[in-house]
């Protein structure tokens, strides 16, 4: 893997970490205020910059419902966030970091439909003008990607845009067909 033509193994780890923001499927928050949890993305950020990142990450509704807004301490007095809300706070942290490379590792895996919609909107604030590496099993998450790499047995089986891969009728097309069948499932009442 190369960044700007340089093998990442030749880049000092500290410099490499400054270039990459991560959003994991199961992010962790510190027992601290939401302000400080988001500020972890860039410790020198001002309060206004943190609030802007929270807004871009679709966190306004979260902040409004908490007793002290962005100054609410998470994990104290029984105040906890859902998985999808925690994910949006994690996205705000990544927005604030403003790294040129963003890694999204199953970032919508545990989200309910409402939070998934909010998370998808939050991605818009995160990925604009960035190189994004998205690890996903949910195909709807990747269909708008510039390039999709399909992995099979630890190797790249095929690559291309969504349309190219559908036309190719390979592994991705089979997965897409199966995905579309499951989307239509419903329980008879």
Secondary structure, DSSP 4 states (H G I P E B T S, - for coil): -EETTEEGGGS-HHHHHHHEEEE-TT----SSBHHHHHHTTSTT--HHHHHHHHHHTT-HHHHHHSTTGGGPBTTSTT----HHHHHHHHHHHHHHHT-SEEEEESTTTT--HHHHHHHHHHHHHHHTTSEEEEE-S-GGGTTT-S-EEEEETTEEEEEE-HHHHHHHTSHHHHHHHHHHHHHT-----
